[in-house]
């Protein structure tokens, strides 16, 4: 009884502290909010899906050059407010687009068109995805002049699919943080409120997508890096089943590592996610059953309103209400025996600890990466260097290094609890069930406030730890105009279930939340 009372008091206290944090940070950042200019009327086609744009180009309804020029102009209109682009190849991309238009004018066979599903459509990706000749710094000051000597596997596959590389985008230092900020390129802003975080590590990609400034946004996700920015910026984002997308050329990887990492995309339209994922999954695409169409009435739904992980803030009421609206809608749509059921497991009360344990199994040595492979950094030394303004690293990287080296991992406990959670959850979901799962305790937080709530990304990280697929789905906005949403989670290799449910929710709840109007 005493423990329960104490826990209730601490939860109440946490809610009060969270409100105080938002109040204090809002005094400064709300005055920094800047509106994003509307999309030009003559460029209304930028609101179309990537699939539609590719079809229009092949059917000669739209020239690739006109599309590329429109995206470049849109980037120039919004980037000074977002700080999303760190390097571009605009002139070369225009030349690539002209070559596509010439190819189509000469006549493109059905076989050639099928091999290039995104012919003539430009794409962007964060700087950690190697593009030959582009900067490849990971946000490290010590690597500020480093450049990639070859394309990553995902870049090669997108090029083979006909897509045109356009620009590289900003990222957090070493990709590990809930904001997109580093000592080399500075900070990226959320287009819905420029005083708030767009998420990390693909925050710049989400910011561009939400402002019609990129048709294809290639991302990667080791702890929510695709889905978190999609949530904060009101977009769709898909995290594929682990070990089905090739990570060669991402964070120096060779591509054959066993990992929680998965490449993915942030989009305005659900219909783009499956065909784009097929491209980067390559010969492993059939494992994901992306062409499977499932009637929503044949899917078994579970939902979780919140975890009891004491490290996290409480889920905000408006996010709980968004979840409740989805559950209510499905309850009316489905037969009584298929009505969504509440789900909970002890594993979800330790999401951050479990993710941290499995992060220790990843191939990267963070202490070595931190020093650009020139010996291993020591956390306490780097923290002292930061305190005395002697460090070229951002605070988030210093804190992560310090935490890794002092935090106990409890391997036997973590292995056992992870196995129990996977067994229980996946046995319930099977091949026709999904879990409606919170995205985060709150919508997009103010810049720098994440340092006071460092574990709030754990709802995303839990999916990585489970190595299963999940789709981030927008669900309107809160009273402050910030995007709401949930994740749709399925058992491994049931990516199509996530996407089918996302498509249904897109239709029923309005889809992507754009950060600007159309003229």
N, C-alpha and C positions, 0 to 999 in steps of 0.2 A: 504494500500500500504506500509506504514512504517513498519507494523508488518510482512508482507511478506518478505520485504527486510531484516529485522533484522533476521528473521528465516533462510533465505538463507545464510546470512553471518555466523550465528552460525553453520549451517550444514557444511559450507566450513571450518570453524575453527576447528570443531570436526574431520573432515577428516585429516587435517594437524596435529592435536595433536595425532591422532591415528598412523599416520606414524612416528612421532617422538618417541612415546612410543615403537613401534616395532623396530625402529633403535637402540634406547638406550639399550633395553633388549637383542636385537640380538647381540650386541657387546660382551656380556658376554656368553649367552646361546648357540650361534652357535658354539662356541669353545668347548662346552661340549657334542656335539652330538656324539653318539656312535652307530655303526652299530650292528644290531641283527644278530646272526649267522644263517646260512641257515638251513632249515629242512633237516635232514638226509634222504638219498635216501631210506634206509630200513624202514623208518617211513612215507613214502609217504601217507599211509592210513589216517594219521591225517588231511589231506586236505579234506577228504570226509565229507559229511554231517552227522549229528548225526543219521538221519533216515537210511542212508546207513550203518553206523557202526553197528547199532543195528541189521539190517538184516544180515550183514556178520557174526556177532556172532551167531545168531540163526541158520544160515545155515552152521555153522562150517567152514566158510572161514577164520575166525579170532577168536583167543581166547581172551576172556575178559582179562585174565592175561597179554597177550602180549600188548593189548591196554593200560591197566593201567600202565604197566611198561614203555611203550613208552611215555605216557603223563608225568609220573614222571621224566623221563630223560629229556624231553623237558623243563619242568619247571626248572630243575636244570641248564639247558643251558642258559636260558633267565632271570631267576628271579633276579640274581645279578645285571642285568642292569635295571630291571623294578621296583624292590621292590614291588611286587604285593602280594605275599603269606605271610600271617602273622601266620598261623598255619596249620599243615597238619596231616593226618592220613595215611601216605603212607603204612606202613606195614599192617595195618588193611585193607586198601583198596585192597591190593594184596590178602589177605586171602579171602575177599569178592568175588573177581574176580575168584579165584580158585573154590569157592563154586558154582558160576554161571556156570563155565565150566563143573563141575561135574554134575550139574543138566541137562545141555544140552546133555552131553554124555549119561546120563541115559535115555534120551528121554523126549522131551517136547511136550505136546499136543498143538493143535492149540488154544484151549481155554485158556490154561495157557500162551501161547505166546501172545495172544491178550490182556490179562490183564497186561502184562509187556512189553509195547512198547519200552522201553529203557533198556532192560535187559543187564546188564554187561557194560554199558557205564558210565564212571566216570563224575562227575560234581563238579564245584566250585561255591561258592557264597560269597558275601561280609559279613563281620563279624556281621552286624546288623541283619542277618537272623539266628535265634537261632539254633545252632547245639549242642546237649547235650554233655557236657564236654568241649566244646570249649570256648575260650574267648568271652566275650559278653560286650565289653567296650564302643561301639559307638565312639571310639577314645578319650574318656575322661580319663585324667590322674588319676582322682579319682576312676575310675573303672578298672584300669589296671590289677588287679588280679581277677576280677569278671569272672565267667563262667556260661554258660547257664545250667539250670537243666532239660531241655527237648527240644525236637526238635520243630521247628516251623511247622505249618500246611503244608507249601509248601515243606519242607524237608521230612515230612512224606509221602506226595503224590508222590514225586519223587522216594523215596525208594520203595513205593508200585508199582511204574511203572518199577522197576528193576534197576534204576540208582544207582550208587555207589558214596557216598560222599567222596571227595578226599581232599579238602582243603578249608580254609576260606581266604578271601582276604581283602586288605586294603580299607579304606573309609575316607571321610572327617569327621572331628569332628562333631558329631551330624547330619551327613549326608547333612548338608546345605552348600555347596560351589561348585564352578566350578572346583576345583582341588581336587585330592585325596591326602590329607595330614593331619596329626594330631600329637599331642604331644606324643602319645604312639608308633606309628609305623613309623613315618616319611613320606616321600613323594614318590609317585609312578610316574614313567616317561612314556611319550608317546613313544611307540616303533618306530613310524615313525620319530620322532625327540626327543631324550631323554632330550632335553632342553625345551620341551613344555608339557603342561598339557594333560593328557589323558581324562580329564573331571571328573565330579563327579555326583553322589556319587559312581557310579559303574565303575570308571576309571580303577581300577585294573582288573576287569573282562574283559573290552574291550581290555586292553593291552595284557592279556593272549590269548584272542580269536584271536587277530590280529597276534599272533606269533605261532599259532598252539599248544598252551599250555593248552587248555581246550576244550573238545568237547561240554559240556553243561555249559552255564553261566547264573545262576539264578540271577535276579536283582529286584530292586523295583524302583518306579518312582513317586515322589511327586512334582517335579519341573523340570523334564527333566532328572532324574538320570539314566534312561536306554538309552534314545535317544541321549543325549549330548555326553556321552562317545562313543557310536556307531558312531556318526558323526565324532568326533575328531580322532577316530582310524580307520575309513573307513569300519565299519561293518554295518550289519542290526540290527535294534532293534525295538521291537514292544511294544507299550504301549496299553494295553487292555482297553476296556470301563470300567470306574470306577465302583467299587463295584461288580465286577464279579470274582475277585481273592481273596482268603482268606489271610488276613494279620496277622493272629494270630502268635505271636512270632517274629514280625518285629517291632523294636523300642518299645517293651513292649506292643504291641497291643493285644487285645483279639480276634479280627477277625470279630466283628459285628459292627464296627464303620462305620458311613456314612463318606465318605472321597474322596479326590482327588487321593489318593494313589492307584497305581495299580502295581501288580507284573508283571514281563515280562522277556524276554531273549534277549541276544545279541548273534548273530550267524554270521557265514560265508555264510550261504545259507538260502534263503527265505523258502525253503521247510520244514525247521525245526521249524519254528515259530508257525504254526497252531497246530501240534501235541503236542508240548511242552506246549503251552498255554492251550490246552485241559486238560492236566494233573493237572495243578494248579488251573484251573477254576472248576474242579470237576463237581458237578451236575448243575452248572451254565453255563457250556460250551455250551449247546444248544442255549443259549441266544445270543451268539456271531456269530452264523451261520458260523462257521469256515470251514465247508465242502462245502459251496456255491461256485460254479465255475461261474465266470462271464466273458463273452467275453469283451475284452477291448473296442470293438466298441459299446457296449451297456452302457458304463459308461459315465456320463456327467462330464466334467472336468472344474474346476475353478482354477485360480492361483492367487497368490499374490506375487509380486516381492519384496516388502518391506513394512514395516509399517511406520507411521509418529510419532512413539514414540520417543520423544526427549531425553529420558534417554539412548537410545541405540546408539551405533555406526552405521554408515551407512553400509548397506550390501555391501561387497566388489564386485568389478566388475566381478571377476572370478566366484563368486557364482551366480551373476545375469546371467552371460553367461551360467552357467550350467542349471539354470532354463529355460532360453530361448531355449536351445537345446532340453530339454524335451518338451516344448510347441510346438516347431517347428516339432519335430518328431510326436507328437500326431496329430497336424494339418494336416499332410500328411496322417496319418493312418486313421483318422476319416472322416466321412461325414461332409460337411460344416456346417450343423445345430448342429453337435456335437463338433465342434471346441472349444478348451478351451477358456473360457471367464475370463477376469480380474475381480477380486473381491476385495472390500475394505469395511471396516466398522469402524466407530468411535471407537468401542471397542478395536480394534487392535492398536489404538494410545495410549492406556493406559494399556498395557499388564501387566507391573510390578505392577502397583497400584491395578489392579483387582485381580491378583494372591495373593498379600499380604493381601488383604481384605479376600479372601477365606481361606488363610492360618490361619487367626485368628479364623476360624471356625473348624480347625482340633482339634482332641482330645488332642494332646500333649500341655503341658504348658512348653514352651521353657525355661523360667526362672527357673522352677523347675528342668527340665532335666539337665540344665547347672550345677546345684549344686548337681546332682545325688540324687534328691528328698529330699535334706536336706535344706529346705527353698528355697525361691525365690531369685535369684540374682538380683542386681540392676545395670542397664546398666552403669550409669555414674561412679559408684564405680569400676566396673570391668574394664572400660576403663582406669581409673586412675591407677589401679593396673597393667594393661598391660604396660602403658607408663613408669612406674617406675620399670618394670621388676620384679613384685611381683606376676605374674599370671602364672598358669600352663596351661592355655587355649591358643589355637591358636587365631591369630588375627581375622580370619573369624568368629569364634563363638562369640567373644567379639563384633564385629561390628554388627552382626545379633541381639544379645541381646539388644544392645543400640538402634538399629533402631526400633525394635519391640515396645520398650517402649516410643519412642518419635514421631513416625510417625503417623500422622492422617489417619484414614481409610475411612471416609465419607460413612458410610453404605448405606444410602438412595440412593445416587448417584451410588455406586458400584452395588447394587442390581438391580437397574433399567437398567444400561448400560449392565450388564451381561445378563439380561433377554432379552434385545433387540438384543444383538449380537447372542445369542443362537437361538432366534426365526427366525431372518433373515437368518443366515447361514444354520441352519438345515432344514428350509423350502425349501431352494434352493437345498441342497444336497439330501434330501429325502433318499430313500433306494437304489439309483443308481448313486449317485454323490460323487465326492471327491474334496478336495481342495489341490492343490499343494502349499506347504507352506514353507517359508525359515526355515532353521535349526538354523542359528545364523548369526550375521553380518560378522564373519570371521572364517576361519579354526582354528585348534588348536592353542591357544595363548601361548606365552612364560610363563614359571613358574613365579608366583607372579604378572604378569601384570594384572590379573583379578581384583586386588585391585583398579586399576585405571579405570576399565570398569566393575563395579560390576553388571550391569543390563543386560549384553549382553546375558544372558541365557533366556531372556523373551519370545522368540519365542517358546521355549520348554514349559515354564511355562503356556503359554496361552492355550495349549492343556489340561493341568491338570485342569485349571480353567473351561474349557468347559466340562470336564468329558467325553470326547469322545475318540475314538481310533485314534492312529496315528502310522505309521511305518516310521522309519528313513531309507533312501535309499542312499547308496554311488553312486557317479557319477564321478568317475575318480579323478584326482589330479590337483592341481594348479601348477603354474610355479615353486614353491618351493618343489614340491613333497608331499604336504599335501592334505589329502582327502577332496573332495568336496561332497555335497549331498543336499537333500531336504527331507522334511517330506510329507507324504501322509496322509491326515486327512479325516475322514468320520464322519457321524452322529452317535450317540450312537448305539451300537449293530450291527454296520456294519463293524466289524473288517475284515471280509472276503474281502470287497472291497479294503481296504488298502493293504492286502496281495496279492490280485490278481494284483493290479497295481504294487506293489513292484516286483512281479515275472516277469512281463513284462519288467520293467525297468532293472532288473538284466540281462535279456537276451540281451536287446538292448544296455546297457551301460557298460557291463563288470563285474558287481557284486562287491563283497568285494575287498577292497584294502589291500592286505597283507603287513605286515611291513618287510618281509624278503623273500628271494628266497628259492627255493627248490634245493637241490643238483642234 
